[in-house]
């Protein structure tokens, strides 16, 4: 089993911030995340909770890249 990387460490969070900053340069007007249809409403609820400060992000790439980019772009 391959060793997994903890993306919640300070070092990895800095790296994720760099990627998000690079993506922001494209000035996206929408951020699309892959999600199963039945989980779509849940993802929207999670994002809204994150925007309010009521959700601690997990290691999920949806959270780490999608939510952060959308938030930075005010989407």
Backbone torsions as a table, in degrees:
resi	resn	phi	psi	omega
1	UNK	NA	127.9	-178.6
2	UNK	-68.9	149.8	178.9
3	UNK	-74.5	135.9	179.7
4	UNK	-96.1	154.6	-179.2
5	UNK	-101.5	135.9	178.2
6	UNK	-83.9	104.5	-177.3
7	UNK	-76.3	-4.0	-179.4
8	UNK	-90.8	-1.4	177.5
9	UNK	-70.9	159.1	-179.1
10	UNK	-58.1	-42.4	-179.6
11	UNK	-61.5	-47.3	-178.7
12	UNK	-68.0	-34.7	177.9
13	UNK	-65.4	-36.6	175.2
14	UNK	-63.9	-41.9	179.2
15	UNK	-64.0	-41.4	178.5
16	UNK	-63.7	-39.9	178.2
17	UNK	-61.1	-38.2	178.1
18	UNK	-63.7	-44.1	179.0
19	UNK	-63.5	-45.5	179.6
20	UNK	-60.8	-42.6	178.3
21	UNK	-61.8	-39.8	177.1
22	UNK	-64.4	-42.3	179.4
23	UNK	-65.7	-34.0	179.8
24	UNK	-61.9	-28.7	-179.2
25	UNK	-61.9	-22.8	177.3
26	UNK	-78.7	-9.3	-178.9
27	UNK	49.8	58.7	-179.8
28	UNK	-64.4	144.6	176.9
29	UNK	-98.2	-12.8	177.6
30	UNK	-144.9	150.3	174.9
31	UNK	-124.4	115.8	-179.1
32	UNK	-104.0	134.5	178.4
33	UNK	-121.6	139.2	177.8
34	UNK	-74.3	127.8	-179.2
35	UNK	-154.9	147.9	175.2
36	UNK	-67.4	144.0	-175.9
37	UNK	-51.8	-43.9	-176.8
38	UNK	-69.6	-13.6	179.9
39	UNK	-102.5	0.4	-176.4
40	UNK	-59.2	-46.7	-179.7
41	UNK	-63.9	-38.5	179.1
42	UNK	-62.4	-41.5	179.3
43	UNK	-63.8	-42.4	177.2
44	UNK	-61.7	-42.1	178.1
45	UNK	-62.6	-41.5	178.4
46	UNK	-62.5	-45.0	-178.7
47	UNK	-62.9	-44.0	178.4
48	UNK	-61.6	-40.2	177.0
49	UNK	-64.1	-41.0	177.4
50	UNK	-60.6	-44.9	-179.4
51	UNK	-62.3	-31.6	179.1
52	UNK	-82.6	-9.7	-177.2
53	UNK	87.2	14.5	-177.5
54	UNK	-99.7	6.0	-178.2
55	UNK	-133.5	126.0	173.4
56	UNK	-86.7	124.9	-177.3
57	UNK	-66.8	143.2	176.0
58	UNK	-94.0	-174.5	178.4
59	UNK	-77.7	-3.2	-179.7
60	UNK	-55.0	137.0	177.7
61	UNK	-64.2	-27.0	175.1
62	UNK	-61.5	-43.2	178.7
63	UNK	-72.0	-51.4	-172.0
64	UNK	-67.5	-35.9	-179.2
65	UNK	-107.8	-51.5	-176.0
66	UNK	-63.5	-54.1	-178.1
67	UNK	-64.5	-43.5	-178.4
68	UNK	-64.9	-43.3	179.1
69	UNK	-65.0	-47.5	179.8
70	UNK	-59.3	-42.2	179.7
71	UNK	-64.2	-44.7	179.4
72	UNK	-61.8	-34.9	-177.7
73	UNK	-89.4	4.6	-179.5
74	UNK	57.7	43.7	-178.7
75	UNK	-107.7	NA	NA
